[in-house]
Amino acid sequence: MKTLLSTSLVLLAALHGAAALAQQDKAASTVAAPAAKPTLTDGEVRKVDKAAGKITLKHGEIKNLGMPPMSMVFQVTSPALLDQVKAGDKVRFTAADIKGALTVMSIERIK
């Protein structure tokens, strides 16, 4: 009886350890997954708010964010990006989700 109990405890501990390792492997693979690379998207500048560091763009599909065409406000990685454009400009830009904030990474006027 003692041997059976000891064997059961060893088996239970081994199973628990294997489950914990599997859970760690799953968490590690989730964290290590790379974010989609930002892709160029066509848009039109609707508003530039330098004081707030934001830009409103009417844009096409943003593939790396899985976002359909719409108009929305974005943050920018650098206030200098806002000096490059004005309302009404046609642009190409890249955007990414940075810590939950949709952010324009680069922007260029289409001439």
N, C-alpha and C positions, 0 to 999 in steps of 0.2 A: 504494500500500500504506500509506504514511504517513497519507494522508487517511482511509482506511478505519479504521485504528487510532484516529486522533484522533476520528473520528465515533463509533466504538464506545464509547470512553471517555466522551465527552460524554453519549451516550445512557444508558450505565450509571449515571453520576452523577445524571442527571435522574431515572431510575427509582428509584434509592436515596433521593433526596430526597423524591419523591412518596410512597414507602412510609413514610418517617419521619413525614411530615406526616399521613398517614392514621392512623398509630398514635397520634400526639399527639392528633388529633381524637377518636379512640375513647376514649383515657384521660380526656380533658377531659369528655366527655359522661358517662362513668361517675361521675366525681367530682361533677359538677354535679347529678346526679339527687337530687331531694329525698326525704327519708325520709317514710314514711307518717305522716300526722298522727295522734297518739294519740286513740283513741276511748274513750268511757266504757264500762266493763265492770262487770257486777255480780259481787259476791263476798262471801265471809264471812271475817272475821278469825279465824285459827286460833291465832296466837301473835304477840305483840309483844315484840321484843328490843331495848330501848332502848340497852343497853350496846353492842351490835353495830351499831345503826342499821339493823335489818332487820325485815321483817314477813312472816309466813307467811299466804298467802291461798289459800282454795279459790275458784277463779274460773271464770267462763264463758269462752267463746271470746274471745281478745284479737285482734281482726281486724287491727289495724295491725302486729302481730308475727307473724301467721299461726300463732297458738298455739291448740291445742284446749283445752277445759276440763280443769283439773287442779288439784292443790294444789302450791304451790311457795313458795320463799323469794325475796323481792325486797329490793333495797336501796331506800333512799328519798332523794329529793333534799334533804330537810331533816329533821333529827331532830324538829322541831316537828310534823311530820305524825303521828308516833307518839303524840303527846299527845292527838290527836283521837279515837282509837279504842281498843277493848280486845277481847280474845278473845271471840268470840261475836257481835260486831256485824256486821250486814248493811251492806255498803258499795257505793259506786260509786267507781271509781278509773280513772285513766289510767296507762299504763305505756309505757316506751320502752326501747330498747336503747341505752345510753349507753356507748360505748367497750367494748362486749362485756358490760356488766353490765345485767341486766334491772332496771329502776328504776321505782318508783312515783313519778309526777310530781305527782299530786294524789289526794286521797282525801276522801270525805265519807260520814258515817253516813246510812243510810236510816232514817227515823223511822217 
